[in-house]
Amino acid sequence: MMKLSSSIISGFFRLYSDGFRNMSASGRKLWVIILIKLFIMFAILRIFFFPDFLKEKYSNDKERSEYVLDQLINSTNKHD
């Protein structure tokens, strides 16, 4: 079973590596643009637009967990 899964993984790796190796220059440029956009969306925008609300408002994990639990309970009661 272990041999089968490692051969499947290596087969996938070979498939994608051959595909990227044989890709045209314009295809590579498009992949670079896609990767840059993903980096911007997940790394940079997260820093500026999605601050860590719980860390700013509460000083320790116990207070954070109590706040989240309270929000979940209150959210459930509002829909009843």
C-alpha positions as CSV (number, residue, x, y, z in Angstrom):
1,M,0.0,0.0,0.0
2,M,2.8,2.4,0.9
3,K,4.6,1.7,-2.4
4,L,1.5,2.4,-4.3
5,S,0.9,5.8,-2.7
6,S,4.5,6.9,-3.2
7,S,4.4,5.8,-6.9
8,I,1.2,7.9,-7.3
9,I,2.8,10.9,-5.7
10,S,5.9,10.6,-7.8
11,G,3.8,10.1,-10.9
12,F,1.9,13.4,-10.1
13,F,5.2,15.2,-9.5
14,R,6.6,13.9,-12.8
15,L,3.5,14.9,-14.7
16,Y,3.5,18.5,-13.4
17,S,7.3,18.9,-13.7
18,D,7.2,17.7,-17.3
19,G,4.3,20.1,-18.0
20,F,6.1,23.1,-16.5
21,R,9.4,22.2,-18.3
22,N,7.7,22.0,-21.7
23,M,5.6,25.1,-21.1
24,S,6.0,28.1,-23.4
25,A,7.5,31.3,-22.3
26,S,4.1,33.0,-22.2
27,G,2.7,30.2,-20.1
28,R,5.5,30.7,-17.6
29,K,4.9,34.4,-17.5
30,L,1.2,33.8,-16.8
31,W,2.1,31.5,-13.9
32,V,4.4,34.1,-12.4
33,I,1.6,36.6,-12.6
34,I,-0.8,34.2,-10.9
35,L,1.7,33.5,-8.1
36,I,2.4,37.2,-7.5
37,K,-1.4,37.9,-7.3
38,L,-1.9,35.0,-4.9
39,F,1.0,36.3,-2.7
40,I,-0.6,39.8,-2.7
41,M,-4.0,38.5,-1.9
42,F,-3.0,36.2,1.0
43,A,0.1,37.9,2.5
44,I,-0.1,41.6,1.9
45,L,-3.8,42.3,2.0
46,R,-4.1,40.2,5.2
47,I,-1.6,42.4,7.0
48,F,-3.3,45.7,6.1
49,F,-7.0,44.8,5.9
50,F,-7.5,41.9,8.3
51,P,-5.8,42.8,11.6
52,D,-5.8,40.2,14.4
53,F,-8.9,41.6,16.2
54,L,-8.7,39.2,19.1
55,K,-5.0,39.9,19.9
56,E,-5.6,43.6,19.9
57,K,-8.6,43.4,22.1
58,Y,-7.7,40.6,24.5
59,S,-4.4,40.0,26.2
60,N,-4.5,36.2,26.8
61,D,-5.9,33.0,25.3
62,K,-8.5,32.5,28.0
63,E,-10.1,35.9,27.4
64,R,-10.1,35.3,23.6
65,S,-11.7,31.9,24.0
66,E,-14.4,33.3,26.3
67,Y,-15.2,36.0,23.8
68,V,-15.4,33.5,20.9
69,L,-17.6,31.2,22.9
70,D,-19.9,34.1,24.0
71,Q,-20.2,35.2,20.3
72,L,-21.1,31.7,19.2
73,I,-23.7,31.3,21.9
74,N,-25.2,34.7,21.3
75,S,-25.3,34.1,17.5
76,T,-27.1,30.8,18.0
77,N,-29.7,32.4,20.4
78,K,-30.5,35.2,17.9
79,H,-31.5,32.8,15.2
80,D,-33.9,30.8,17.5
